[in-house]
């Protein structure tokens, strides 16, 4: 199809945030790729602290996974604008993979007009190189107070002449009203882009939906093309939020491989879910390790029976440290470590484990650390963004000894530069290297480990070493998503979206 001109575009819009856009776009990337087509994902603007390193910089994790589902190489053009929230009113702006300080200071409404030429050029370039571009919208396309500055929904749809699917979460209630209201608030030319409604997360007898879909089609002219059943454990990381709302995180995982958990492996892994948590998607594989319970924690009481405590990445380590102190989590983590319990800090979590955070450039904030590793972090104006392979140093004892000599692949995204605390080193209190080149440290007892390298639990070598088991591969997850939409979309709908 690419030889005939620009790629056809299929776009997934949602009536709300969390309706299911990201996972459906991922499923469509794999479905179209399995038809022998050259496919690329695209999202004009993503707001997320979940990011991945690709050639040229960083993009939102959702588009990274969509590229893998499409069987293509992730590219900064697939998510040209990434907003990484640092507070309720401020975000770091990443344009085509690189932090742009001027755009970060600019008002949101003014920013859209400035970046649209580069955003649209990225989309056009992808269309010139592929057969199909699967586009993901953001939030709702019918936010009438923001519409004049919205470049991620209908402006993109009209520019690409995309055939749009509008998805809603029927489990929340009000699905038909959400679909009709969203459609009705669009301009006539925009309504023409909507080719199908999708009901997501349906539970029960689909026959009970009648006559709703027919009445909705009579009102709008748009058919309901899929009713997707509730699917708790599809295996794709959630983009928004960390909690499973009691669905599966409270139960032991036993369906991933059937393999026994390695003796000494943890049963309860608690991840501290501070307000500015980042890159939480890297812990998704832990949900699928048999015999392990993954728990997101926001209070000290949630750490009581934890075998491991993980401090994940943070977009603002100093603010999240203060939040931990307000919840009493700092004392609970210190007590756990003093008992010999395993503690892991990743990126921002590593910075928190040290003695101090020093911020001469106003990047993150100053403050004392948890004091579990004799390290100090200084925040630099430049940002480290790269992929790395590294081999764990030998360790004779402690809960992380199974990692001795194991090689892992991961990625770095951080402003902080961490090193031994000079005064403490003089006094003989020295952190032991866990990974080379300043990528990781541990304490003398071996139970507190800090890493700058993200992606530890996404590496099958690490999972085998720690648990004697592995999680389903991403490729099998993508195929499962494609199979799911193949079963539940009306026959012929997905191919028809590519027709002239």
C-alpha positions in Angstrom: 0.0 0.0 0.0 2.9 2.4 0.7 3.8 2.5 -3.0 0.3 4.0 -3.7 0.9 7.1 -1.6 0.6 8.0 2.0 -0.3 5.4 4.5 -3.9 4.9 5.6 -4.5 6.1 9.2 -6.7 4.3 11.8 -7.2 6.4 14.9 -8.4 5.3 18.4 -10.3 8.1 20.3 -11.8 7.8 23.7 -14.8 9.4 25.5 -12.6 9.8 28.6 -9.1 9.1 29.8 -8.7 5.5 30.8 -11.3 4.3 28.3 -8.9 1.8 26.7 -7.2 3.8 23.9 -3.7 2.7 24.5 -4.2 -1.0 24.7 -6.6 -1.0 21.7 -4.1 1.0 19.6 -1.5 -1.6 20.6 -3.7 -4.5 19.6 -4.5 -2.8 16.2 -0.7 -2.3 15.6 -0.2 -6.1 15.9 -3.4 -7.0 14.1 -2.5 -4.9 11.0 1.2 -6.1 11.2 0.0 -9.7 11.0 -1.8 -8.9 7.8 1.7 -8.3 6.2 1.4 -4.5 6.3 4.2 -2.1 7.4 2.7 -0.4 10.5 3.8 2.5 12.7 2.1 4.0 15.8 1.6 7.7 16.4 0.5 9.9 19.2 0.9 13.7 18.7 1.2 14.5 22.4 1.4 12.2 25.4 1.3 13.3 29.0 3.0 10.6 31.1 6.0 10.0 33.3 6.3 6.5 31.8 9.0 6.9 29.1 11.4 4.7 27.1 14.7 5.4 25.5 14.9 5.2 21.7 17.2 6.5 19.0 17.2 10.2 19.3 15.9 10.5 22.9 12.7 9.4 24.7 9.1 8.8 23.9 6.0 7.7 25.9 6.1 4.1 27.0 2.7 3.4 25.2 4.1 4.3 21.8 7.2 2.3 22.5 5.2 -0.8 23.2 2.9 0.0 20.2 6.0 0.1 17.9 7.1 -3.3 19.2 3.6 -4.6 18.6 3.8 -3.2 15.0 7.1 -5.1 14.6 9.0 -1.9 13.9 11.8 0.1 15.5 10.5 2.7 18.0 11.2 6.3 16.8 10.9 9.7 18.4 8.5 10.7 15.5 6.0 8.2 16.9 5.4 10.5 20.0 6.8 13.9 18.9 5.6 15.7 22.0 5.9 14.2 25.5 4.8 16.1 28.6 6.3 14.8 31.9 4.4 16.3 34.8 6.6 17.6 37.6 3.8 19.1 39.7 0.1 19.8 39.3 0.9 22.9 37.2 4.2 22.3 35.6 5.6 19.7 33.1 8.9 19.1 31.4 8.4 19.2 27.7 10.2 16.7 25.4 10.0 17.5 21.7 11.2 14.9 19.3 13.0 13.1 22.0 14.8 16.0 23.6 14.0 18.2 26.6 13.0 21.7 25.4 13.4 24.2 28.2 11.8 27.1 26.3 8.7 25.0 25.6 8.6 23.8 29.2 8.3 27.5 30.3 5.7 28.3 27.7 1.9 28.4 28.4 0.1 25.3 27.1 -2.2 27.2 24.7 0.6 29.0 23.1 2.8 25.9 22.9 0.3 24.0 20.7 0.6 26.5 17.8 4.4 26.5 18.0 4.8 22.7 17.9 2.1 21.7 15.4 4.4 22.1 12.3 6.9 19.7 13.8 4.1 17.3 15.1 2.4 17.2 11.7 5.7 16.8 9.9 6.5 13.8 12.0 3.1 12.2 11.2 3.5 12.9 7.5 7.0 11.3 7.5 5.6 8.2 9.1 2.8 8.0 6.6 5.3 8.3 3.7 7.3 5.3 5.0 4.4 2.9 6.0 1.3 1.2 4.9 -0.7 1.9 8.0 -0.3 4.4 10.9 -2.3 3.6 14.0 -2.9 6.9 15.8 -3.9 7.2 19.5 -5.8 10.2 20.8 -5.7 11.6 24.3 -8.4 12.1 26.9 -11.6 13.1 25.0 -11.8 14.9 21.6 -14.8 16.9 22.9 -13.3 19.0 25.6 -14.8 22.2 24.3 -12.8 24.4 26.6 -9.6 23.1 25.2 -10.5 22.4 21.7 -8.9 25.4 20.1 -5.5 24.3 21.3 -6.0 20.5 21.0 -3.5 19.0 18.5 -3.7 15.4 19.6 -7.3 14.5 18.7 -9.4 15.9 15.9 -6.8 18.2 14.4 -4.6 15.2 13.9 -7.6 13.1 12.7 -8.6 15.6 10.1 -5.0 16.3 9.0 -4.4 12.5 8.4 -8.0 11.9 7.2 -8.0 9.1 9.8 -10.8 6.6 10.1 -11.6 6.9 13.8 -12.9 4.4 16.4 -14.5 6.0 19.5 -14.0 3.7 22.5 -15.8 4.0 25.9 -15.5 2.2 29.2 -19.0 0.6 29.7 -18.0 -0.7 33.1 -18.2 2.9 34.4 -21.8 3.3 33.3 -23.3 5.9 31.0 -21.5 4.5 27.9 -24.2 5.4 25.3 -24.5 8.9 26.7 -20.7 9.3 26.6 -20.6 8.1 23.0 -23.5 10.3 21.8 -22.4 13.3 23.7 -18.8 13.1 22.4 -20.0 12.7 18.8 -22.6 15.5 19.2 -20.0 18.0 20.4 -17.8 17.4 17.3 -17.9 19.6 14.2 -19.7 18.0 11.2 -16.5 17.5 9.4 -15.0 15.8 12.5 -18.1 13.6 12.9 -17.5 12.2 9.4 -14.2 10.7 10.6 -15.9 8.5 13.2 -16.4 5.1 11.6 -17.3 3.0 14.6 -18.1 2.9 18.3 -16.4 0.4 20.6 -17.8 -0.7 24.0 -14.9 -1.7 26.2 -14.8 -3.7 29.5 -18.3 -5.2 29.1 -19.4 -7.8 31.7 -22.5 -9.9 31.2 -24.8 -10.9 28.4 -24.2 -8.8 25.3 -27.8 -9.4 24.2 -28.9 -7.1 27.0 -27.3 -4.1 25.3 -30.2 -4.1 22.7 -31.7 -1.9 21.6 -29.0 0.6 22.7 -26.5 0.1 19.7 -29.3 0.4 17.1 -30.8 3.5 18.8 -27.3 5.1 18.9 -26.8 4.3 15.2 -30.1 5.8 14.4 -29.1 9.0 16.2 -25.6 9.3 14.8 -25.3 7.1 11.7 -22.3 5.3 13.4 -22.4 1.6 14.1 -21.2 -0.1 17.2 -18.4 -2.3 15.7 -17.2 -4.1 18.8 -18.2 -5.1 22.3 -15.0 -6.0 24.1 -15.4 -8.2 27.2 -13.7 -7.3 30.5 -10.2 -8.6 30.4 -8.3 -8.2 33.7 -4.9 -9.7 32.8 -4.0 -9.0 29.2 -0.4 -8.4 30.2 0.1 -4.9 28.8 1.3 -2.4 31.3 -1.3 0.2 32.3 -0.5 3.7 31.2 -2.6 5.6 33.7 -2.5 4.8 37.4 -0.9 2.1 39.4 -3.7 0.4 41.3 -5.5 -2.7 40.3 -8.5 -1.8 42.4 -8.6 -5.2 44.0 -8.8 -7.0 40.6 -5.7 -9.1 40.6 -2.9 -7.5 42.6 -4.2 -8.8 45.9 -3.9 -12.4 44.7 -0.9 -14.6 44.2 0.1 -14.9 40.6 -0.1 -18.5 39.4 -0.9 -18.5 35.7 2.2 -17.2 34.0 4.3 -20.3 33.6 3.3 -22.8 36.2 6.9 -22.9 37.3 7.8 -23.1 41.0 9.1 -20.0 42.7 12.8 -20.3 43.5 13.5 -21.1 47.2 14.1 -17.8 49.1 12.2 -15.7 46.5 9.8 -13.1 47.8 6.1 -13.7 48.2 5.1 -10.1 48.7 6.7 -7.2 46.7 5.6 -3.7 47.8 6.2 -0.8 45.4 5.8 2.6 46.9 3.4 4.6 44.8 4.4 8.2 45.5 2.5 11.0 43.7 5.2 11.6 41.0 6.0 8.0 40.3 7.6 7.3 36.9 8.2 4.3 34.7 5.9 2.2 36.8 5.3 0.0 33.7 8.7 -1.7 34.2 7.1 -3.7 37.1 4.4 -5.2 35.0 6.2 -8.6 34.7 6.1 -9.0 38.5 2.3 -9.3 38.1 2.8 -12.5 36.1 5.5 -14.2 38.2 3.9 -17.3 39.8 3.5 -17.2 43.5 4.4 -13.5 43.8 2.1 -10.8 45.0 2.7 -7.3 43.7 1.3 -4.6 45.9 1.2 -0.8 45.3 1.6 1.0 48.7 0.8 4.5 49.8 0.8 4.0 53.6 3.2 2.4 56.1 0.7 -0.3 57.0 1.0 -1.7 53.5 4.7 -2.6 54.2 4.1 -4.8 57.2 4.4 -8.2 55.6 6.5 -7.2 52.6 9.5 -9.3 51.7 10.8 -6.7 49.3 10.2 -3.0 49.2 10.8 -1.2 45.9 11.3 2.6 45.6 10.5 3.2 41.9 11.5 6.1 39.6 10.2 9.6 40.4 9.8 12.7 38.3 10.6 14.8 41.4 12.6 12.8 44.0 12.7 15.5 46.6 9.0 16.1 46.6 8.2 12.4 46.7 10.7 12.0 49.6 8.8 14.7 51.5 5.6 12.9 50.8 7.1 9.6 52.1 8.0 11.3 55.4 4.5 12.7 55.7 3.1 9.2 55.4 5.7 7.7 57.8 7.0 5.5 54.9 10.6 6.7 55.5 10.6 5.1 59.0 8.9 2.0 57.8 11.5 1.5 54.9 14.4 2.1 57.3 13.0 -0.4 59.9 12.6 -3.0 57.1 16.2 -2.5 56.0 17.4 -2.6 59.6 15.8 -6.0 59.9 17.7 -7.2 56.9 14.8 -6.9 54.5 15.4 -6.4 50.8 15.1 -2.8 49.5 15.5 -1.8 45.9 15.7 1.8 44.6 15.4 2.4 40.8 16.6 5.8 39.4 14.8 8.3 41.6 14.4 5.5 44.2 18.2 5.1 44.1 18.6 8.9 44.7 16.3 8.7 47.7 18.3 5.9 49.3 21.3 8.2 49.6 22.2 10.8 52.2 21.4 14.0 50.3 19.9 15.5 47.2 21.7 18.7 45.9 20.0 20.8 43.3 22.1 23.8 42.2 20.1 24.4 39.0 16.5 24.2 40.3 15.8 20.9 38.5 14.3 18.8 41.4 14.9 20.3 44.8 17.3 19.9 47.7 16.8 17.7 50.7 18.0 14.9 52.9 17.8 11.3 51.7 16.8 8.2 53.6 20.4 7.5 54.6 20.4 3.8 53.6 23.3 4.2 51.2 26.4 6.5 51.7 25.7 8.4 48.4 25.0 12.0 47.4 23.1 13.0 44.2 23.6 16.3 42.4 21.1 17.3 39.8 22.6 18.6 36.5 20.9 20.7 33.9 21.7 18.0 31.2 19.7 14.8 31.1 21.2 11.3 30.7 19.0 9.3 28.2 20.5 6.1 26.9 20.2 2.3 26.7 22.8 0.2 28.5 23.8 -3.4 29.1 25.5 -4.1 32.5 26.7 -7.1 34.5 26.0 -7.3 38.2 29.1 -7.5 40.4 29.6 -10.6 42.6 27.9 -10.6 45.9 28.5 -13.3 48.5 25.4 -12.8 50.7 22.1 -10.9 51.0 18.8 -11.2 49.2 20.3 -9.9 45.9 23.1 -12.5 45.7 21.2 -14.4 43.0 22.0 -11.5 40.7 25.8 -12.1 41.0 27.3 -12.2 37.5 23.9 -11.7 35.7 23.8 -9.4 32.7 20.8 -7.2 32.2 19.6 -4.8 29.5 18.0 -1.5 30.5 17.8 2.2 30.0 18.7 5.4 31.9 16.6 8.6 32.1 17.8 11.0 34.8 19.1 14.5 35.6 20.8 13.4 38.8 24.4 12.3 39.0 25.2 10.1 42.0 28.5 9.3 43.7 30.0 8.3 47.0 29.4 10.8 49.8 32.9 12.3 50.2 32.9 12.8 54.0 31.4 9.4 54.6 33.9 7.8 52.3 36.8 9.4 54.3 35.2 7.9 57.4 35.2 4.4 55.8 31.5 4.2 55.0 31.6 3.3 51.3 28.8 1.9 49.1 29.7 -1.3 47.3 29.4 -1.3 43.5 26.5 -3.4 42.3 26.8 -2.5 38.6 29.8 -0.9 36.9 30.3 2.8 35.9 28.1 4.2 38.7 25.0 2.4 37.5 24.3 0.7 40.8 25.4 0.4 44.5 24.5 -1.7 47.5 25.2 -1.5 51.2 27.8 -3.6 53.0 25.1 -6.1 54.3 23.9 -6.6 50.8 20.2 -6.1 51.4 19.8 -2.5 50.1 20.4 -2.1 46.3 20.1 1.0 44.2 20.2 1.1 40.4 20.1 3.8 37.8 19.2 1.2 35.2 15.5 0.8 34.5 14.1 -2.5 33.1 15.4 -5.0 35.6 12.3 -7.1 35.7 11.7 -6.9 32.0 14.9 -9.0 31.5 14.3 -12.7 31.4 17.8 -13.4 32.8 17.0 -11.4 35.9 13.6 -13.1 36.4 15.2 -16.5 36.1 17.9 -15.6 38.6 15.6 -14.1 41.2 12.5 -16.3 40.8 13.4 -19.4 38.8 10.6 -18.4 36.5 9.7 -16.0 33.7 6.8 -13.9 32.7 5.1 -14.1 29.3 7.1 -12.4 26.5 5.9 -9.1 25.2 5.5 -10.7 21.8 3.0 -13.2 23.2 1.1 -10.4 24.9 0.8 -8.5 21.6 -0.4 -11.6 19.8 -3.0 -12.2 22.5 -4.2 -8.6 22.1 -4.5 -9.1 18.3 -6.4 -12.4 18.8 -8.8 -10.7 21.2 -9.8 -7.9 18.8 -10.0 -10.4 15.9 -12.6 -12.3 17.9 -14.7 -9.4 19.1 -14.8 -6.9 16.3 -17.5 -7.3 13.7 -16.2 -9.3 10.7 -14.6 -7.1 8.1 -14.5 -3.9 10.1 -10.8 -3.7 10.6 -9.9 -4.3 6.9 -12.6 -1.9 5.8 -10.9 1.0 7.7 -8.1 0.8 5.2 -10.3 1.0 2.1 -10.4 4.1 -0.1 
